[in-house]
Amino acid sequence: MNKDNALLEELTIKEVILGVISGTVILGCALYALINSYELSLGIFERINANSYYVKATKMGLFLISAALAAFCLIYLIVLRILKKLTFQKVNKTSKVLSTIILLGIISSLAVWPVLNNQLDRHSYHYCFFYSGSNIASPPVYVKNPDHCIATPRQNINEILAWFDEQEAAGVRLTAKDVQQKVDELKAISGY
């Protein structure tokens, strides 16, 4: 029998249970990535073109899509393994697809960054240190009006950005004074 078409050895019950749990966790992560990928990819450009008060500029959106697709490849292998239908040939083919997907995700993420920066510049957005997160997973935040970038405690960033969204949805034209009042209100509530 050809080694490529040979089935992998049988799993124990414990390994099957771990495979089901792992597959479920990976599926959850993949679905989460797909759900958030629009906001972190095309949604950024929509916010820029709509002249939103702020934009969370990340190059991770396209990578999230490829990561989700890569996760589906892993789930495929797990399912085949549990169903006792996984061969070395299927592992090799799926590994090539998986590698290609990840490579395309990395390349597209790197390629979108100059395009995104160009759009931010063309629409006069300004980097806001105070609203940008302090860890690698937090995207940099750009504001349409640099006067709206006001020192805010880190724990209030999400609240101020949500407030910007509410004001934008209501059609309110904000001034720097409005933003400062909201920041002061949030500081008072959080004790800073």
N, CA and C of each residue as an Amber inpcrd file, in Angstrom:
protein
   576
   0.8430000  -1.1850000   0.0000000   0.0000000   0.0000000   0.0000000
   0.8860000   1.2450000   0.0000000   0.5080000   2.2350000  -0.7910000
   1.2300000   3.4930000  -0.8890000   1.1440000   4.2440000   0.4390000
   2.2880000   4.7430000   0.9300000   2.3180000   5.4350000   2.2140000
   1.4350000   6.6840000   2.2000000   1.4010000   7.4070000   1.0760000
   0.6000000   8.6360000   0.9900000  -0.8840000   8.3770000   1.2160000
  -1.3620000   7.2270000   0.7900000  -2.7870000   6.9070000   0.9430000
  -3.0780000   6.1130000   2.2130000  -2.0500000   5.8210000   2.9680000
  -2.2430000   5.0600000   4.2100000  -2.9080000   5.9450000   5.2630000
  -3.8110000   5.3410000   5.9990000  -4.4930000   6.0620000   7.0730000
  -3.5630000   6.1840000   8.2720000  -3.7280000   7.2470000   9.0200000
  -2.9540000   7.4160000  10.2450000  -3.4950000   6.4610000  11.2970000
  -2.6890000   6.1860000  12.2980000  -3.0950000   5.2360000  13.3370000
  -4.3460000   5.7210000  14.0650000  -5.0530000   4.7660000  14.6450000
  -6.3040000   5.0780000  15.3420000  -6.0520000   5.9080000  16.5960000
  -7.0290000   6.7490000  16.9110000  -6.9550000   7.5860000  18.1080000
  -7.5860000   6.8750000  19.2990000  -7.0980000   7.2320000  20.4770000
  -7.7470000   6.7460000  21.6960000  -8.9710000   7.6190000  21.9520000
  -9.8220000   7.1840000  22.8510000 -11.0140000   7.9700000  23.2060000
 -10.5960000   9.3470000  23.7240000  -9.5640000   9.3750000  24.5420000
  -9.0740000  10.6400000  25.0950000  -8.6380000  11.5810000  23.9670000
  -7.9390000  11.0640000  22.9670000  -7.4810000  11.8790000  21.8410000
  -8.6590000  12.3730000  21.0060000  -9.6810000  11.5480000  20.8540000
 -10.8850000  11.9680000  20.1250000 -11.5620000  13.1260000  20.8590000
 -11.7010000  12.9870000  22.1740000 -12.3290000  14.0500000  22.9750000
 -11.5160000  15.3470000  22.8730000 -10.1950000  15.2280000  22.9800000
  -9.3400000  16.4120000  22.8360000  -9.4570000  17.0130000  21.4380000
  -9.5950000  16.1650000  20.4300000  -9.7780000  16.6490000  19.0580000
 -11.0800000  17.4160000  18.8970000 -12.1470000  16.9010000  19.4800000
 -13.4530000  17.5770000  19.4040000 -13.3790000  18.9220000  20.1270000
 -12.7850000  18.9290000  21.3160000 -12.6560000  20.1810000  22.0740000
 -11.7930000  21.1800000  21.3070000 -10.6570000  20.7330000  20.7980000
  -9.7630000  21.6130000  20.0350000 -10.4580000  22.1550000  18.7970000
 -11.1490000  21.2780000  18.0800000 -11.8650000  21.7030000  16.8820000
 -12.9320000  22.7350000  17.1880000 -13.6240000  22.5580000  18.3020000
 -14.6650000  23.5030000  18.7040000 -14.0580000  24.8590000  19.0510000
 -12.9550000  24.8470000  19.7840000 -12.2870000  26.1020000  20.1370000
 -11.7710000  26.8050000  18.8800000 -11.1460000  26.0600000  17.9950000
 -10.6310000  26.6400000  16.7540000 -11.7820000  27.1940000  15.9150000
 -12.9000000  26.4750000  15.8520000 -14.0640000  26.9580000  15.1090000
 -14.5760000  28.2700000  15.7110000 -14.6540000  28.3400000  17.0260000
 -15.0890000  29.5780000  17.6860000 -14.1740000  30.7420000  17.3510000
 -12.8690000  30.5070000  17.3920000 -11.8980000  31.5550000  17.0530000
 -12.0310000  31.9850000  15.5930000 -12.2290000  31.0170000  14.7070000
 -12.3730000  31.3200000  13.2840000 -13.6220000  32.1610000  13.0260000
 -14.7230000  31.7910000  13.6580000 -15.9590000  32.5510000  13.4790000
 -15.8270000  33.9560000  14.0470000 -15.1890000  34.0850000  15.2020000
 -14.9480000  35.4020000  15.7910000 -14.1060000  36.2550000  14.8450000
 -13.0640000  35.6550000  14.2680000 -12.2010000  36.3820000  13.3410000
 -12.9860000  36.8340000  12.1140000 -13.8150000  35.9610000  11.5790000
 -14.6090000  36.3360000  10.3980000 -15.6110000  37.4380000  10.7240000
 -16.2400000  37.3540000  11.8830000 -17.2220000  38.3690000  12.2750000
 -16.5600000  39.7340000  12.3950000 -15.3550000  39.7880000  12.9290000
 -14.6660000  41.0640000  13.1420000 -13.8150000  41.5080000  11.9570000
 -13.6360000  40.6500000  10.9800000 -12.7400000  40.9890000   9.8770000
 -13.2630000  42.1410000   9.0230000 -14.5740000  42.2550000   8.8570000
 -15.0940000  43.3450000   8.0260000 -14.7910000  44.7040000   8.6500000
 -15.0920000  44.8280000   9.9330000 -14.8510000  46.1040000  10.6240000
 -13.3740000  46.4790000  10.5790000 -12.5050000  45.4790000  10.6230000
 -11.0680000  45.7310000  10.6460000 -10.4280000  45.7490000   9.2590000
 -11.2280000  45.6100000   8.2160000 -10.6660000  45.6900000   6.8590000
 -11.4320000  46.7440000   6.0610000 -12.4780000  46.3610000   5.3740000
 -13.2310000  47.3150000   4.5610000 -13.9450000  48.3640000   5.4050000
 -14.3210000  48.0050000   6.6080000 -14.9970000  48.9520000   7.4970000
 -14.1420000  50.1700000   7.8120000 -12.8340000  49.9930000   7.8610000
 -11.9250000  51.1170000   8.1110000 -12.0550000  52.1390000   6.9850000
 -12.0430000  51.6550000   5.7480000 -12.1280000  52.5600000   4.6050000
 -13.4930000  53.2430000   4.5380000 -14.5430000  52.5340000   4.9360000
 -15.8670000  53.1580000   4.9950000 -15.8900000  54.2970000   6.0060000
 -15.2820000  54.0810000   7.1630000 -15.2330000  55.1350000   8.1870000
 -14.4410000  56.3370000   7.6750000 -13.3400000  56.0770000   6.9940000
 -12.5370000  57.1780000   6.4520000 -13.3550000  57.9720000   5.4450000
 -13.9950000  57.2880000   4.4980000 -14.7740000  57.9730000   3.4630000
 -15.9980000  58.6850000   4.0190000 -16.5010000  58.2230000   5.1680000
 -17.6540000  58.8710000   5.8000000 -17.2170000  60.0340000   6.6980000
 -15.9080000  60.2910000   6.7670000 -15.3600000  61.3480000   7.6270000
 -15.7670000  61.1630000   9.0880000 -15.6830000  59.9390000   9.5600000
 -16.0100000  59.6330000  10.9490000 -15.0840000  60.4050000  11.8840000
 -15.5260000  60.5810000  13.1270000 -14.7220000  61.3080000  14.1060000
 -13.3780000  60.6340000  14.3580000 -13.3550000  59.3110000  14.2710000
 -12.1070000  58.5820000  14.4990000 -12.1030000  57.3190000  13.6520000
 -10.9150000  56.7670000  13.4930000 -10.7370000  55.4970000  12.7830000
  -9.7160000  54.6770000  13.5570000 -10.0630000  53.4190000  13.8360000
  -9.0840000  52.4870000  14.3800000  -8.3920000  51.8550000  13.1730000
  -7.1630000  52.2570000  12.9500000  -6.4510000  51.8310000  11.7480000
  -5.5780000  50.6270000  12.0290000  -5.9830000  49.4900000  11.5300000
  -5.2000000  48.2730000  11.7160000  -5.0430000  47.5670000  10.3800000
  -3.9430000  46.8750000  10.2310000  -3.7310000  46.0880000   9.0230000
  -4.0680000  44.6250000   9.2590000  -4.7090000  44.3350000  10.3790000
  -4.9830000  42.9610000  10.7600000  -6.2450000  42.3670000  10.1270000
  -7.1060000  43.1820000   9.5470000  -8.3680000  42.6870000   9.0180000
  -8.2120000  41.5870000   7.9830000  -7.3650000  41.8220000   7.0010000
  -7.1590000  40.8130000   5.9610000  -6.4450000  39.5850000   6.5230000
  -5.5650000  39.8170000   7.4900000  -4.8920000  38.6840000   8.1130000
  -5.8990000  37.8440000   8.9010000  -6.8810000  38.4890000   9.5390000
  -7.9110000  37.7390000  10.2690000  -8.6940000  36.8220000   9.3360000
  -8.9760000  37.3130000   8.1390000  -9.6980000  36.4900000   7.1610000
  -8.8600000  35.2580000   6.8180000  -7.5770000  35.4800000   6.5470000
  -6.7240000  34.3330000   6.2020000  -6.5370000  33.4070000   7.4090000
  -6.4690000  33.9800000   8.6090000  -6.3430000  33.1410000   9.8070000
  -7.5900000  32.2750000   9.9870000  -8.7600000  32.8280000   9.7030000
 -10.0020000  32.0530000   9.8030000 -10.0000000  30.9220000   8.7820000
  -9.5700000  31.2220000   7.5580000  -9.5050000  30.1810000   6.5310000
  -8.4900000  29.0970000   6.9180000  -7.3730000  29.5270000   7.4980000
  -6.3720000  28.5640000   7.9660000  -6.9570000  27.6950000   9.0840000
  -7.7490000  28.3080000   9.9430000  -8.3910000  27.5450000  11.0240000
  -9.3410000  26.5000000  10.4530000 -10.0540000  26.8540000   9.3880000
 -10.9500000  25.8850000   8.7670000 -10.1640000  24.7060000   8.1810000
  -8.9600000  24.9680000   7.6720000  -8.0990000  23.8740000   7.2020000
  -7.7430000  22.9410000   8.3630000  -7.4190000  23.5190000   9.4990000
  -7.0890000  22.6970000  10.6690000  -8.3020000  21.8990000  11.1320000
  -9.4590000  22.5130000  11.1170000 -10.6890000  21.8130000  11.5110000
 -10.9440000  20.6400000  10.5590000 -10.7220000  20.8790000   9.2710000
 -10.8740000  19.8190000   8.2620000  -9.9850000  18.6240000   8.6120000
  -8.7320000  18.9010000   8.9610000  -7.8110000  17.8170000   9.3270000
  -8.2530000  17.1090000  10.6050000  -8.7310000  17.8830000  11.5720000
  -9.1930000  17.2800000  12.8320000 -10.3880000  16.3710000  12.5830000
 -11.3310000  16.8380000  11.7670000 -12.5230000  16.0340000  11.4750000
 -12.1370000  14.7430000  10.7550000 -11.2720000  14.8730000   9.7480000
 -10.8190000  13.6630000   9.0500000 -10.1060000  12.7030000  10.0000000
  -9.3340000  13.2410000  10.9080000  -8.5900000  12.4020000  11.8630000
  -9.5540000  11.6650000  12.7840000 -10.5550000  12.3890000  13.2800000
 -11.5310000  11.7590000  14.1850000 -12.3480000  10.6980000  13.4510000
 -12.6810000  10.9760000  12.1740000 -13.4790000  10.0290000  11.3800000
 -12.6310000   8.8960000  10.7790000 -11.3490000   8.8730000  11.1220000
 -10.4210000   7.8360000  10.6580000 -10.2740000   7.8220000   9.1360000
 -10.2720000   9.0190000   8.5250000 -10.1390000   9.1200000   7.0670000
  -8.9510000   9.9860000   6.6610000  -8.0760000  10.2960000   7.6150000
  -6.9400000  11.1730000   7.3310000  -5.7650000  10.3530000   6.8140000
  -5.2740000  10.7750000   5.6480000  -4.1070000  10.1220000   5.0540000
  -2.9580000  11.1320000   4.9920000  -1.7560000  10.6130000   4.7780000
  -0.5980000  11.4950000   4.6490000  -0.7660000  12.4250000   3.4420000
  -1.3650000  11.9130000   2.3750000  -1.5830000  12.7210000   1.1780000
  -2.4990000  13.9100000   1.4900000  -3.5560000  13.6860000   2.2580000
  -4.4760000  14.7800000   2.6230000  -3.7790000  15.7880000   3.5370000
  -2.9250000  15.2950000   4.4220000  -2.1630000  16.1950000   5.2960000
  -1.2400000  17.0680000   4.4490000  -0.5470000  16.4550000   3.4830000
   0.3700000  17.2080000   2.6200000  -0.3590000  18.2630000   1.7920000
  -1.4640000  17.8840000   1.1810000  -2.2300000  18.8330000   0.3530000
  -2.7970000  19.9670000   1.2050000  -3.3570000  19.6080000   2.3440000
  -3.9420000  20.6250000   3.2120000  -2.8470000  21.5430000   3.7660000
  -1.6780000  21.0090000   4.0580000  -0.5630000  21.8210000   4.5470000
  -0.1320000  22.8470000   3.5100000  -0.1440000  22.4600000   2.2480000
   0.2050000  23.4000000   1.1750000  -0.8390000  24.5120000   1.0660000
  -2.1020000  24.1290000   1.1440000  -3.1770000  25.1280000   1.1030000
  -3.0560000  26.0600000   2.3110000  -2.8320000  25.4920000   3.4710000
  -2.6900000  26.2540000   4.7080000  -1.5330000  27.2440000   4.6070000
  -0.4000000  26.8010000   4.1220000   0.7740000  27.6760000   3.9640000
   0.4930000  28.8090000   2.9910000  -0.1780000  28.4960000   1.8950000
  -0.5190000  29.5170000   0.8990000  -1.4620000  30.5570000   1.4940000
  -2.4640000  30.1140000   2.2220000  -3.4250000  31.0310000   2.8430000
  -2.7190000  31.9650000   3.8250000  -1.8610000  31.4160000   4.6560000
  -1.1540000  32.2420000   5.6430000  -0.2220000  33.2290000   4.9420000
   0.4930000  32.7770000   3.9170000   1.3860000  33.6580000   3.1720000
   0.5960000  34.7980000   2.5180000  -0.5340000  34.4860000   1.8960000
  -1.3660000  35.5190000   1.2830000  -1.9020000  36.5020000   2.3280000
  -2.2400000  35.9990000   3.5030000  -2.7100000  36.8720000   4.5740000
  -1.6400000  37.8470000   5.0290000  -0.4300000  37.3550000   5.1790000
   0.6820000  38.2200000   5.5940000   0.9790000  39.2600000   4.5200000
   1.0500000  38.8230000   3.2740000   1.3490000  39.7430000   2.1720000
   0.2540000  40.8000000   2.0420000  -1.0050000  40.3810000   2.0970000
  -2.0960000  41.3520000   1.9430000  -2.1370000  42.3300000   3.1150000
  -1.8170000  41.8530000   4.3190000  -1.7880000  42.7490000   5.4790000
  -0.6960000  43.7990000   5.3230000   0.4560000  43.3770000   4.8370000
   1.5540000  44.3230000   4.6260000   1.2530000  45.2710000   3.4700000
   0.5650000  44.7860000   2.4540000   0.2610000  45.6240000   1.2840000
  -0.8150000  46.6660000   1.5840000  -1.7220000  46.3710000   2.5000000
  -2.8170000  47.2980000   2.7750000  -2.3550000  48.4980000   3.6120000
  -1.2640000  48.3460000   4.3660000  -0.8280000  49.4190000   5.2580000
  -0.5100000  50.7210000   4.5220000   0.2810000  50.7180000   3.4220000
   0.5300000  51.9900000   2.7190000  -0.7490000  52.5760000   2.1100000
  -1.6370000  51.7200000   1.6610000  -2.9100000  52.2000000   1.1020000
  -3.7280000  52.8750000   2.1990000  -3.7760000  52.2510000   3.3530000
  -4.5120000  52.8160000   4.4830000  -3.9010000  54.1410000   4.9210000
  -2.5930000  54.1910000   5.0420000  -1.9370000  55.4520000   5.4140000
  -2.2100000  56.5530000   4.4080000  -2.2220000  56.2020000   3.1280000
  -2.5280000  57.1830000   2.0830000  -3.9380000  57.7340000   2.2480000
  -4.8900000  56.8560000   2.5220000  -6.2790000  57.2960000   2.7090000
  -6.4210000  58.1800000   3.9510000  -5.7460000  57.8130000   5.0150000
  -5.7940000  58.6370000   6.2260000  -5.2360000  60.0340000   5.9500000
  -4.1340000  60.1080000   5.2120000  -3.5460000  61.4060000   4.8620000
  -4.4630000  62.2030000   3.9340000  -5.0000000  61.5460000   2.9250000
  -5.8770000  62.2310000   1.9600000  -7.1210000  62.8140000   2.6170000
  -7.5960000  62.1560000   3.6610000  -8.8170000  62.6100000   4.3460000
  -8.4930000  63.3800000   5.6310000  -7.2440000  63.7640000   5.7830000
  -6.7980000  64.6350000   6.8800000  -7.0560000  64.0650000   8.2750000
  -6.7450000  62.7970000   8.4600000  -6.8280000  62.1970000   9.7880000
  -5.4850000  62.3770000  10.4940000  -5.5390000  62.4620000  11.8260000
  -4.3510000  62.7020000  12.6290000  -4.2310000  61.6090000  13.6880000
  -3.0150000  61.1070000  13.8560000  -2.7730000  60.0860000  14.8730000
  -3.0730000  60.6640000  16.2500000  -3.7490000  59.8780000  17.0880000
  -4.0800000  60.3040000  18.4460000  -3.4730000  59.3180000  19.4420000
  -2.4050000  59.7350000  20.0640000  -1.7130000  58.9050000  21.0480000
  -2.6340000  58.5450000  22.2060000  -3.4480000  59.5040000  22.6520000
  -4.2640000  59.3050000  23.8470000  -5.3680000  58.2680000  23.6680000
  -5.8210000  58.0430000  22.4360000  -6.8910000  57.0710000  22.1920000
  -6.3580000  55.7410000  21.6800000  -5.0810000  55.6900000  21.3630000
  -4.4740000  54.4550000  20.8720000  -4.0740000  53.5940000  22.0620000
  -4.3320000  52.3070000  21.9420000  -4.0140000  51.3920000  23.0330000
  -2.5230000  51.2770000  23.2560000  -2.1720000  50.7710000  24.4220000
  -0.7530000  50.6870000  24.7800000  -0.1530000  49.3090000  24.5170000
  -0.9480000  48.3730000  23.9800000  -0.3720000  47.0550000  23.6980000
  -0.4180000  46.7710000  22.2060000   0.2690000  45.7400000  21.8030000
   0.4210000  45.4420000  20.3780000  -0.9020000  45.0780000  19.6950000
  -1.8530000  44.5740000  20.4620000  -3.1380000  44.1740000  19.8850000
  -4.0800000  45.3560000  19.6900000  -3.7600000  46.4960000  20.2860000
  -4.6210000  47.6770000  20.1580000  -4.2210000  48.4660000  18.9260000
  -5.1740000  48.7240000  18.0390000  -4.8320000  49.4660000  16.8260000
  -4.6170000  50.9490000  17.1120000  -3.7890000  51.5990000  16.3100000
  -3.6470000  53.0390000  16.4630000  -4.9560000  53.7280000  16.0730000
  -5.2640000  54.8140000  16.7700000  -6.4860000  55.5510000  16.5090000
  -6.1260000  56.8930000  15.8800000  -6.8550000  57.2380000  14.8300000
  -6.6800000  58.5030000  14.1340000  -7.9770000  59.2950000  14.2620000
  -7.8540000  60.5940000  14.5010000  -9.0290000  61.4500000  14.6370000
  -9.0960000  62.4280000  13.4790000 -10.3060000  62.7930000  13.1050000
 -10.5080000  63.7330000  12.0090000 -10.0600000  65.1370000  12.4270000
 -10.3900000  65.5070000  13.6430000 -10.0310000  66.8330000  14.1510000
  -8.9860000  66.6530000  15.2460000  -7.7790000  67.1880000  15.0610000
  -6.7360000  66.9870000  16.0790000  -7.1110000  67.5920000  17.4350000
  -8.0240000  68.5660000  17.4660000  -8.4750000  69.1540000  18.7280000
  -9.3210000  68.1770000  19.5410000  -9.7770000  67.1010000  18.9090000
 -10.5720000  66.0880000  19.6060000  -9.7000000  65.0490000  20.3040000
  -8.4060000  65.1290000  20.1010000  -7.4620000  64.1990000  20.7340000
  -7.0440000  64.7860000  22.0710000  -7.7200000  64.3490000  23.1260000
  -7.5230000  64.9160000  24.4630000  -7.0700000  63.8050000  25.4070000
  -6.1190000  64.1420000  26.2690000  -5.5850000  63.1610000  27.2220000
  -6.7220000  62.4880000  27.9790000  -6.7660000  61.1680000  27.8650000
  -7.8230000  60.3600000  28.4580000  -7.1880000  59.1650000  29.1580000
  -7.6360000  58.8530000  30.3860000  -7.1050000  57.6420000  31.0260000
  -7.3660000  56.4150000  30.1510000  -6.4250000  55.5010000  30.1360000
  -6.5220000  54.3070000  29.2810000  -7.8290000  53.5410000  29.4750000
  -8.3170000  53.4680000  30.6950000  -9.5400000  52.7030000  30.9360000
 -10.7860000  53.3910000  30.3860000 -10.6630000  54.6440000  29.9460000
 -11.8100000  55.3630000  29.3870000 -11.8060000  55.4460000  27.8610000
 -10.8070000  54.8450000  27.2370000 -10.7010000  54.9520000  25.7720000
 -11.9390000  54.3860000  25.0790000 -12.3600000  53.1950000  25.4500000
 -13.5290000  52.5970000  24.7960000 -14.7760000  53.4370000  24.9880000
 -14.9380000  54.0320000  26.1750000 -16.1070000  54.8690000  26.4350000
 -16.0990000  56.1270000  25.5690000 -14.9330000  56.7530000  25.4260000
 -14.8830000  57.9860000  24.6270000 -15.1150000  57.6760000  23.1500000
 -14.5770000  56.5500000  22.6840000 -14.7930000  56.1790000  21.2830000
 -16.2540000  55.8010000  21.0370000 -16.8750000  55.1160000  21.9870000
 -18.3010000  54.7960000  21.8620000 -19.1310000  56.0730000  21.8610000
 -18.7350000  57.0350000  22.6690000 -19.4330000  58.3220000  22.7110000
 -19.3060000  59.0430000  21.3710000 -18.1070000  59.0090000  20.7630000
 -17.9320000  59.5820000  19.4250000 -18.9120000  58.9380000  18.4440000
 -19.0230000  57.6020000  18.5110000 -19.9450000  56.8940000  17.6120000
 -21.3860000  57.3400000  17.8330000 -21.7820000  57.4870000  19.0900000
 -23.1510000  57.9370000  19.3990000 -23.4080000  59.3370000  18.8510000
 -22.4620000  60.2260000  19.0530000 -22.6190000  61.6020000  18.5820000
 -22.6840000  61.6420000  17.0490000 -21.8540000  60.8350000  16.4280000
 -21.8460000  60.7730000  14.9610000 -23.1820000  60.2420000  14.4370000
 -23.6910000  59.1880000  15.0580000 -24.9730000  58.6040000  14.6430000
 -26.1170000  59.6040000  14.8230000 -26.0140000  60.4450000  15.8410000
 -27.0560000  61.4450000  16.1020000 -26.8760000  62.6970000  15.2420000
 -25.7790000  62.7560000  14.4980000 -25.5440000  63.9160000  13.6290000
 -25.0250000  65.1390000  14.3650000 -24.4790000  64.9470000  15.5530000
 -23.9680000  66.0530000  16.3630000 -22.5980000  66.4760000  15.8330000
 -22.4140000  67.7870000  15.7040000 -21.1060000  68.3310000  15.3110000
 -20.3640000  68.6850000  16.5860000 -19.3340000  67.9590000  16.8750000
 -18.6080000  68.1420000  18.1270000 -17.5600000  69.2480000  18.0410000
 -17.3890000  69.9150000  19.1600000 -16.3070000  70.8830000  19.2960000
 -15.2880000  70.2920000  20.2700000 -14.1220000  70.9090000  20.3330000
 -13.0970000  70.4620000  21.2740000 -13.6130000  70.5950000  22.7060000
 -14.4360000  71.6160000  22.9490000 -14.9990000  71.8310000  24.2860000
 -15.9290000  70.6700000  24.6620000 -16.7430000  70.2030000  23.7040000
 -17.6380000  69.0570000  23.9600000 -16.8360000  67.8200000  24.3530000
 -15.7570000  67.5860000  23.6160000 -14.9270000  66.4090000  23.8730000
 -14.2590000  66.5380000  25.2350000 -13.7480000  67.7240000  25.5430000
 -13.1000000  67.9450000  26.8390000 -14.0880000  67.7190000  27.9830000
 -15.3270000  68.1840000  27.8220000 -16.3460000  67.9750000  28.8580000
 -16.6160000  66.4820000  29.0580000 -16.7060000  65.7340000  27.9750000
 -16.9570000  64.3000000  28.0850000 -15.7780000  63.5890000  28.7480000
 -14.5610000  63.9590000  28.3650000 -13.3680000  63.3690000  28.9810000
 -13.3570000  63.6700000  30.4770000 -13.6640000  64.9200000  30.8440000
 -13.7020000  65.2850000  32.2650000 -14.7800000  64.5040000  33.0060000
 -15.9200000  64.3120000  32.3530000 -17.0130000  63.5240000  32.9510000
 -16.5660000  62.0810000  33.1930000 -15.9130000  61.4950000  32.1950000
 -15.4430000  60.1060000  32.3350000 -14.3640000  60.0050000  33.4030000
 -13.4890000  61.0100000  33.4920000 -12.4560000  61.0090000  34.5380000
 -13.1120000  61.0540000  35.9220000 -14.1390000  61.8830000  36.0550000
 -14.8100000  62.0090000  37.3530000 -15.4860000  60.6940000  37.7520000
 -16.1050000  60.0360000  36.7750000 -16.7810000  58.7740000  37.0460000
 -15.7790000  57.6940000  37.4370000 -14.6410000  57.6560000  36.7500000
 -13.6520000  56.5960000  37.0230000 -12.6890000  56.9610000  38.1440000
 -12.7720000  58.2020000  38.6360000 -11.9350000  58.6100000  39.7580000
 -10.5460000  59.0980000  39.3760000 -10.3750000  59.5480000  38.1470000
  -9.0670000  60.0610000  37.7310000  -9.0950000  61.5350000  37.5320000
